Amino acid sequence: MSARVSRHLWPALAGALVSFAVRYVVGDLQVALIGLVVFALIYVVLVVLARAMKWPDAPMVNAVVATVSTTAAFLASHAQ
């Protein structure tokens, strides 16, 4: 595995786990799996943007932003 990919692997796994856990506790397995897909899409977009804009690599920040945005959107949609 290349260093570029491995640098993003552990933060991505941690963020995906948190996103999955919150959605599983509040929702069900299907909702949690959808959350994993949404998290992955947000994370990939953030990594691509960071590389395109030549921002310093901050994989942990990308994972935190993706986790917070995924979880906040889910909780906001279920707050009604």
N, C-alpha and C positions, 0 to 999 in steps of 0.2 A: 504494500500500500504506500502510495506516495506521501511525502510529508505534508503537502498541501491538503490532502484529503484527511489524513489522520489527525491533523490539527483541529478539524471541525467535527470529527466523529464523536468524541466523548461529550462535548457540550450539546451536540444535537441529540444524542441518546438521553441525556439527562433532561433536556427540555421536553422531548417527546414523552418521556415517562411521567413528568409532572402534568403535562397536558392530558395524557391518557387517564391518569389517576383522577383528576378533577372531574373530567367528563364521565368517567365510569361511576364515581360516587354519586354524582348528581343525576346522571342519566342512566344509560344502559350500555351494553357492549357495542351495539351498532353505533351509538352516538360517540363512544370513545374511539372507535376505529375511524370514523369520519374525522374526528379531531386530530388523529395522527396524520391523515392525508393533508388536512388544512395546515397543520404545523409544518409539515415537510415543504409544502408549497411556499409558505411565508419564509421559512428558513432559506430555501434555495434562492428566492428572490432577493433577500437581504445579502446573501453572500455574493451573488452576481452583481448587485448594485455596488457593494463595497469594493469589489475588484475593478469594476468599470470606472468608478470614481477615484480609484487609486487611494482609498482610505487605508489607514493602517489596519492590518488584520486584527480583528477583535472577535474571534469565534464565540467567546462566552457572552459578549454583549449581544451578538446576533441571536444566540439561543435564548437569552433572557427576553429580548424584545419579541421574538416569535412566540415564546411561551406566554408572556403577559398578554399580547394581543389576541392570541387564540383563546385563552382562558377568559379574558375580560369580555370578549364578544359573546362567548357562550353563556357566561353568567348573566350578562345584560339581557340576552334574549330570553332567559328563563326567570327574570326578576319580576315579571308581570304577574 
